[in-house]
């Protein structure tokens, strides 16, 4: 059977995202954990919830998450009673979730865990840093359905995209839809137009086209117009700020030295939305209805 560890051994922070429910994301996670084995100390958390034996949304059976002794787990307080590992509590955060505050524990035995991590990238990043502080050598963030932000942000260094027949029985559609969600890191290769000074800039994003890419540069440029098929290009803070400052100079405006982070802006907006929901919804009651 394929050894997945050889694909991730050079990364410290990895995220997993799924194209659809039931595409095997948790099965893949268990395979990664098994292949990592005792080679490196594992840190594990999640955006959303995972590890329960029954999916609270679809009411279908799910594989549970099995970890080895020594692993560091960040999960909601109420999930701890559903973990059958012997555990040592390392740290209690002030990050609240519907499953209680996020608690970091060390597994003192092998066993199954139920994970409900933070909902926001900013909090996930802090949790990963805490896991590393307590000895994690390779950290995995198990992403929720549709949450691709862990891949494009600075939360992780590498992303595994899980896809399969649950997305569609039409394999051509599976390939096409997966292609549209492929994360890419490419360098700008232009010699003319407004972006000629941006040659060799590295940008990260997602390809959003169907078919096969036949051009090496993610951007084409002529005069004052440029086009790209990369989604999320303006999430690249350096590129965006340098581009805006170039335009400011052309308009005889003063440059902005402080970097604008669109990811941080989005996180602040998510926080506002979460605060509004918590103040006006009984989240605990909603979870009781689902589960």
N, C-alpha and C positions, 0 to 999 in steps of 0.2 A: 504493500500500500504506500502511496505517496507520502513522503516525509515533508510536512508543511513547514517545519522549523527552518529549513534551509532558505526559505523565501523571506523570512522575517528576522533572521538572526542579527542583521546589521542595524536594526531599528530598536529604539527604546520605547517608542509610543506608537501604538497601532490602533486604528479604529475599524470596526466592522459595520457595514450598513447593508440593508436588504432592499431589493427591488420591490418586494411584495411580501405579504404574510406567507409563512410556510415554504420558504425557498431554501431552508436548511441552514439558516444563520446560526442557530444554537448548536446544531450538529457540527458545523464547522468550528465553532468556538471550542467545543469539547475536544475536537481533533487537535486544534492548536495547543490546548492545555496539555493534552497527552503527549504530543510531540516535543513540547518544551521540556516536559518532565522535570527533572531536577537539574537541568543544565543551567537554568537561570531562575532567580527568584521572581515569581509572577505577582503583578499587581492587577486587580480586576475591578472594574466598575461598569456602570451602564447609564446611558441616557434613556430614561423610562424604566420599565420593569422587565426582568427576565429571570428565568430559573424556576418559575412556578410550574407545577405539573399539569395544570389546566390553564389555557389561555383565557384571560378574563374578558377579552373582546369577542373571540370566536367560539368560546366554550369547547374547544377541542384539546386533545391530549398534546402535551409538549414534552420534549426531552428535558430533563433537569441538568443543571450545570454541576459538574464534578470537579473539585479542585484537590490539589495535593497539599500535604502538610507543609507549612512554611509560607504558603501564599498569603498575600495581603488583599483583603476584600474591603471595598467601600460600599456600604448599602444602607438602606433606611432602617431605623431602629426597630420598627415593627416586623421587619423581615428576619431579624436575628432568631426569633423563635422557630422559624421555618427552616433554619439551617441546622443540619445534624452534625456539623463539625464541632470539635472542642475548640473554643476560641479564646483569644486574649484581646481585650479591648485596648486599642492603642491611642485613639483620639476621637473626640466627639466634636463635630463641627456645628456651626450655627446655621447651616444650610437646611432649610425645611422642605419637606416633600409630603405628599399625601400619605406616605408610609413612615413619617416621622423624620427626625433629624438624621443627617448622614453620619454614620459611625464607621471608623476604620478599625478592622479587627485582623488579627493574625490567626491563620488556621493552625491549630496544634495537632490536627489529625486530618487524614483524608476524609472527604465527604461531600455531600450535596449542599449547595448554597442557593439562596433566593436573593436576587439583586435588584434594588431600586435605587438608582443613583440620581445625581442632580439633573435638572432639566435644562440648564443653561451652560453654554460653552465656557464662560468665564469661571463658573463654579467647578466644572469638570476639570479645567486646567489646574485649578488650585488643588483639587482632590488628587490628581495625578502627581503633582509636585509633592504632596504630603506622603503619598504611597512611596515615592522615590526616597523621601527623607527617612522612611522607616525600612528601607532596604530593597524596594522593588527594583529589579534590573531590566524588566521588560513589562510594560503596562498595556493592557488591552481595554479599550472603551467599546462596550457592546452598544451599538447605536440603535435607536428606535426606528420604526418604519417611516421612511420619508425624510429622516433627519440627516441630510447630507452635509450639514454645516461642520460636523466634526472632521470631515475630510478636507474641506477647503480652508479651514481656520488653522491656527497654530496649536490646536489641541493635540494633533497626531502628526507623525512624520510619514506614515504610510497608511493606506486604506485598502481594506479587502472588501470587494463588492460581491455580495451573494445574490445569485439569480438562478432561475430554473423554470421547470414546467409549471409551477404554481402561478407564475406570471402569465403564461399562456400555453395552451397545448400546441400552438403553432410555433415551431422552433424558429422560423424566420422572424416572427414577431419578437420572440425572446431575444434573439441576436440584435435586432434593430433597436429595441428599447434599451437593451443593455449598452449598446454602442452610444446611444444618446446621453448616457449617464457616465461615460468613461472619464475618469479624472486624467488630466494631462498637465504636464509641465513642459513648456516649450519656450524657446528664445525667439524674440522678435527679429525678423530678418527683412529690413526695408532699407532702401538706399535713396528714397526721395520722399517729398511731401512733408507734412507737419511732424511726422515721427522719425525723420531721418537721424535725429540725434539719439533715438531710443534703440538703435540697433544693438542686439545682444542682450537686451533686457529679458530677464527670465520671468514668466508669468505662469500662474497656476489657475486652473478652472475646469470646466466640463465641456466636452464636445456635445453640441446639441443638434447635430445634423444626422441624417441617415446616410448609409452607404460607406464608401471608403475615402479616406483622406488622401488627396493626391498632391497637396502642397505642404512644404516644410514649415513655412511661417504661419503662425496663428492669426496674423494680421496682414492685410494688404492696404496700401496707402497711396494716394495720389493727391497732390496739392493739399488742400485743407480738409480732405475727407479720408477717413479710414474705416474699414469694415473688418469684422471678426466673427467667427463661428464659435468662439469660446465664451461660455456663459460664466459670469462671475469675474470678468476681467477687472472690474473696478473695485473688487474686494482686495486686490493687490495694492496695499497701501503705498509702497514706494512709487510704483508706476503711476498711480492716480495723483499723488501729491506732486510728483515731478512734472506730470502733464499739466496740472492746473497752474503750477508756478511758471511753466514755459508760456502758457497763455497769458498769465498775468504780466509777464515781462513784455510780451508783444503789445499789450494794452497799456503799458506804462503804469502798471499797478504794482504795489509792494508785494513781495513774496510772503507766504506764510511758512514760518519755520517749523511750527508744530505739525507733526504728521497727523493726518486724518485717518482714523481706522474705521472703515465701514462695518467691520465685524463687531467692534466695540459699540458702535451706534446701534446696530441691530440688537445686541444683547441688552442694552439699556431699554430699548423699546419692548423687548420680550419681557423684561422685568416689570415694566409698567402694566403690560397686559396680564401677567401672572398675579400681580398685586390686586388688580381690578377683579379678577376671577375669584381669588381667595376671599376678598371682602364681600362678594355677592353670591357665591355658590358654596354649598355644603359638600366639599370635595370628599370627605370621609363617607358621607351617605351615598354619593355617586359610586365610589368603589364597592360599597356593600351591595348596591343594586347590581353592579357588574359581576361581582364574585359570589 
